[in-house]
Amino acid sequence: MAADNEREVWTRIIEVYKDRPHMWDKHHKYYFNRDMRQQTFTLMFEIFGELKTNMELPAFKKKFENMRTSFFRELKKVISSKQTGSGSDDVYKPSLWYYNLFTFIEETTEPSRTGVDTMDSDEVSQSLELDEPSGSQSLNPKRPSQLDITEEEPAPRKKRLILQKKQEKLFDTAQQLLTTTDEWEVIGMGYGIQLKNLGKHQQVVAKKLMSEVIFYGQLGKLTEESSITLKN
C-alpha cells in the first residue's frame, strides 16, 4: 500500500510538471525564467510532502532530475533497439514504472549534430552532475539529450568540458536576456499556476474575487484594512 501511495504521489507530481511546459520545453517563452521554475518546483514539492519524508527541496529536485535522467537512458535503449532489432519482439521494453509518464518530453530531445549546440540545459548540466539512482548502472557522460542515431566515438574529456562551459555561458546569457520579463507577467503566471490546481467551482469563485479586487483597486478604494470575510 505504501508503494502504491508513493507512485500515486509521484504520478501527480509528474502531471504538474507536464502541465507546465516552461519546465521542459526549451522553446517556451518562460523556459529560462528562474522564478517561474522555482514556483513550479515548490508546488511539486508540496505534493511530495504528502509522503511525510524529511527530504528538503534541493534533494527533491535532485531526485526528480535523477528520474528524468533514468527516463532518457531508457529512451536511448528503446531507440537503439529499434535500429538494431529485427522486429517488434526485439524492441527494448523499459523497466521504469514511470517511463510512460515522461514520454511527453521525448520530442524535446534532438539527435546530436557535430559542431551544433542544441543547448538543452535540463539534459546537459543537471544530468551530467547528478548522482546515479540506487541500483542503476553508471551514467555515460554523454548528454542524455544527444540520442545518437548512429554510434559515434565519445569526445575526449577535455573537449566535453570545454563544450559544457560554452553551453553554460550561453545558458547564462540567454537567461539574462529572457528573465527581463515584466514583473507583473511573472506574478500573473504564478497566480495562474495556483488557480489551475483548484477545483472548477473554486476557480470560478477565485476569479470573481480577483476581479472585484481589481475593480475596487481601479476606483482607489482598497486600503490596508481591506479583506475577504468568509461566512460559516
C-alpha positions as CSV (number, residue, x, y, z in Angstrom):
1,M,0.0,0.0,0.0
2,A,2.9,2.4,0.8
3,A,4.4,1.7,-2.6
4,D,1.1,2.4,-4.3
5,N,0.7,5.6,-2.4
6,E,4.2,6.7,-3.4
7,R,3.6,6.0,-7.0
8,E,0.3,7.9,-6.9
9,V,2.0,11.0,-5.4
10,W,4.8,10.8,-8.0
11,T,2.3,10.5,-10.8
12,R,0.6,13.7,-9.7
13,I,4.0,15.4,-9.4
14,I,4.9,14.4,-13.0
15,E,1.5,15.6,-14.2
16,V,2.1,19.0,-12.6
17,Y,5.4,19.1,-14.4
18,K,3.8,18.1,-17.7
19,D,1.2,20.8,-17.4
20,R,3.9,23.5,-17.2
21,P,5.9,23.4,-20.5
22,H,8.1,26.2,-19.3
23,M,9.8,23.5,-17.2
24,W,10.8,21.2,-20.1
25,D,10.1,22.9,-23.5
26,K,13.3,24.9,-24.3
27,H,11.3,26.9,-26.9
28,H,8.8,28.1,-24.3
29,K,8.7,31.8,-23.6
30,Y,9.5,31.4,-19.9
31,Y,11.9,28.4,-20.2
32,F,14.7,30.4,-18.8
33,N,12.7,32.2,-16.0
34,R,14.2,31.1,-12.7
35,D,11.3,32.4,-10.6
36,M,8.7,30.5,-12.5
37,R,10.7,27.3,-12.5
38,Q,11.2,27.7,-8.7
39,Q,7.5,28.3,-8.2
40,T,6.7,25.1,-10.0
41,F,9.3,23.1,-8.1
42,T,7.8,24.4,-4.9
43,L,4.3,23.3,-5.9
44,M,5.7,19.8,-6.9
45,F,7.5,19.7,-3.5
46,E,4.3,20.5,-1.7
47,I,2.6,17.4,-3.3
48,F,5.7,15.3,-2.4
49,G,5.2,16.4,1.2
50,E,2.2,14.1,1.4
51,L,4.7,11.2,1.8
52,K,5.8,12.6,5.1
53,T,9.6,12.4,4.5
54,N,12.4,14.5,5.8
55,M,13.6,15.4,2.3
56,E,14.3,19.1,1.7
57,L,13.6,20.9,-1.6
58,P,17.1,20.7,-3.1
59,A,17.2,16.9,-2.5
60,F,13.8,16.6,-4.0
61,K,14.8,18.5,-7.1
62,K,17.9,16.2,-7.5
63,K,15.7,13.1,-7.1
64,F,13.3,14.4,-9.7
65,E,16.2,15.1,-12.2
66,N,17.6,11.6,-11.5
67,M,14.2,10.2,-12.6
68,R,14.4,12.3,-15.8
69,T,17.9,11.1,-16.4
70,S,16.8,7.5,-16.0
71,F,14.0,8.1,-18.4
72,F,16.4,9.4,-21.1
73,R,18.7,6.4,-20.5
74,E,15.8,4.0,-21.1
75,L,14.6,6.0,-24.1
76,K,18.0,5.7,-25.7
77,K,17.9,1.9,-25.2
78,V,14.5,1.9,-26.9
79,I,15.7,3.9,-29.9
80,S,18.8,1.8,-30.2
81,S,16.9,-1.5,-30.1
82,K,14.5,-0.2,-32.8
83,Q,17.5,0.4,-35.1
84,T,19.2,-2.9,-34.5
85,G,16.3,-5.2,-33.8
86,S,14.7,-7.3,-36.5
87,G,11.1,-7.0,-35.2
88,S,8.8,-5.7,-32.5
89,D,9.8,-8.5,-30.2
90,D,13.4,-7.2,-30.2
91,V,12.4,-3.7,-29.1
92,Y,13.7,-2.9,-25.6
93,K,10.9,-2.7,-23.0
94,P,11.7,-0.1,-20.4
95,S,11.7,-1.3,-16.8
96,L,10.9,2.0,-15.1
97,W,7.3,2.1,-13.8
98,Y,7.1,5.9,-14.6
99,Y,8.6,5.6,-18.1
100,N,5.3,6.3,-19.9
101,L,4.6,9.3,-17.7
102,F,7.6,11.1,-19.1
103,T,7.1,10.3,-22.8
104,F,5.8,13.8,-23.3
105,I,9.4,15.2,-23.1
106,E,10.7,12.7,-25.7
107,E,10.0,15.2,-28.6
108,T,12.1,17.8,-26.8
109,T,15.3,15.7,-27.5
110,E,17.4,16.2,-30.6
111,P,19.9,13.8,-32.2
112,S,23.5,15.1,-31.7
113,R,25.0,17.0,-34.6
114,T,28.7,17.7,-34.8
115,G,29.5,21.4,-34.1
116,V,25.9,22.3,-33.3
117,D,25.0,23.3,-29.7
118,T,21.4,22.3,-29.0
119,M,21.6,23.9,-25.5
120,D,19.2,21.5,-23.9
121,S,20.1,22.9,-20.4
122,D,18.0,20.4,-18.4
123,E,19.6,17.5,-20.2
124,V,23.1,18.9,-20.1
125,S,24.5,20.4,-16.9
126,Q,22.0,18.8,-14.5
127,S,22.2,15.3,-15.9
128,L,25.9,15.2,-16.0
129,E,26.2,16.3,-12.4
130,L,23.5,14.2,-10.8
131,D,24.2,11.1,-8.7
132,E,23.0,7.8,-10.0
133,P,19.7,6.4,-8.6
134,S,20.4,3.5,-6.4
135,G,20.7,0.1,-8.2
136,S,21.3,1.7,-11.6
137,Q,24.2,1.4,-14.0
138,S,26.8,4.1,-14.2
139,L,25.7,7.0,-16.4
140,N,27.6,7.6,-19.6
141,P,28.9,11.2,-19.5
142,K,27.4,12.0,-22.9
143,R,24.4,14.3,-22.9
144,P,21.1,12.5,-22.4
145,S,19.6,14.8,-24.9
146,Q,22.0,13.6,-27.6
147,L,20.3,10.3,-28.5
148,D,22.6,9.3,-31.3
149,I,21.0,7.9,-34.4
150,T,24.4,6.3,-35.2
151,E,27.0,5.4,-32.7
152,E,29.9,7.8,-32.6
153,E,33.3,7.7,-30.8
154,P,33.0,9.6,-27.5
155,A,34.7,13.0,-27.5
156,P,37.8,13.4,-25.3
157,R,37.0,14.5,-21.8
158,K,38.8,17.9,-22.3
159,K,36.7,18.6,-25.3
160,R,33.5,17.8,-23.5
161,L,34.4,20.1,-20.6
162,I,35.1,23.0,-23.0
163,L,31.8,22.4,-24.8
164,Q,29.9,22.2,-21.5
165,K,31.5,25.5,-20.3
166,K,30.4,27.2,-23.6
167,Q,26.9,25.8,-23.1
168,E,26.7,27.1,-19.6
169,K,27.9,30.5,-20.7
170,L,25.3,30.6,-23.5
171,F,22.6,29.5,-21.0
172,D,23.5,32.3,-18.6
173,T,23.5,34.9,-21.3
174,A,20.1,33.7,-22.7
175,Q,18.7,33.7,-19.2
176,Q,19.8,37.2,-18.5
177,L,18.0,38.3,-21.7
178,L,14.8,36.3,-21.2
179,T,14.4,37.0,-17.5
180,T,13.7,40.7,-18.2
181,T,10.0,39.7,-18.4
182,D,7.8,42.3,-16.8
183,E,7.3,41.5,-13.1
184,W,3.5,41.6,-13.3
185,E,3.6,38.9,-16.1
186,V,5.5,36.6,-13.8
187,I,3.1,37.3,-10.9
188,G,0.2,36.7,-13.2
189,M,1.7,33.4,-14.3
190,G,2.3,32.4,-10.7
191,Y,-1.4,33.0,-9.8
192,G,-2.4,31.1,-12.9
193,I,-0.4,28.1,-11.8
194,Q,-2.1,28.2,-8.4
195,L,-5.6,28.6,-9.8
196,K,-5.1,25.7,-12.2
197,N,-4.8,23.4,-9.2
198,L,-8.1,24.5,-7.7
199,G,-11.4,22.7,-8.3
200,K,-13.7,24.1,-11.0
201,H,-16.1,25.8,-8.6
202,Q,-13.2,27.2,-6.5
203,Q,-11.7,28.6,-9.7
204,V,-14.9,30.4,-10.6
205,V,-15.1,31.9,-7.1
206,A,-11.5,32.9,-7.0
207,K,-11.7,34.6,-10.4
208,K,-14.8,36.5,-9.2
209,L,-13.0,37.7,-6.1
210,M,-9.9,38.7,-8.0
211,S,-12.0,40.7,-10.5
212,E,-13.6,42.5,-7.6
213,V,-10.3,43.3,-6.0
214,I,-9.0,44.8,-9.3
215,F,-12.3,46.7,-9.8
216,Y,-12.1,48.4,-6.3
217,G,-8.4,48.9,-6.8
218,Q,-9.1,50.9,-10.0
219,L,-11.5,53.0,-8.0
220,G,-8.8,53.6,-5.4
221,K,-10.9,52.1,-2.7
222,L,-8.6,49.4,-1.4
223,T,-6.9,50.0,1.9
224,E,-4.6,48.1,4.3
225,E,-7.8,47.0,6.2
226,S,-9.5,45.6,3.1
227,S,-10.1,41.8,3.5
228,I,-12.3,38.9,2.5
229,T,-14.8,37.7,5.1
230,L,-15.9,34.0,4.8
231,K,-19.4,33.1,6.0
232,N,-19.6,30.0,8.2
